[in-house]
């Protein structure tokens, strides 16, 4: 995403991204639409990653969509109702791209992973209780 593209987003500011220049602009537009549909703030905890950052990330895949700017991790919603609203918003806004949605919740790690899957793969919802 370029700085010029970044200013067109309604809900996200350039400074919220660790690597805004590595983010896929269409994916950031999708996240902006999710935020509108969800109706509550979305706090980014991880976005695009360099290969070195991805290799250092615990449990990260070498084919992670973070490497192409088509994945983010966000803060886990504060209530069960918020979680279901978020899940609904993600699937309501998915457009033509299949979605990977992973809900990770436990004392050591709580986040929601949202990614565009490779075309041709089915959307998935994964639950990980740590």
Secondary structure, DSSP 8 states (H G I E B T S, - for coil): --HHHHTT-SS--GGG-SSGGGS-HHHHHHHHHHHHHH-S---EEE----HHHHHHSTT--TT-GGGGT-EEEEE--SSHHHHHHHHHHHHHT-TTS-EEEEEEESSS--EEEEEE--TTS--EEEEEE-
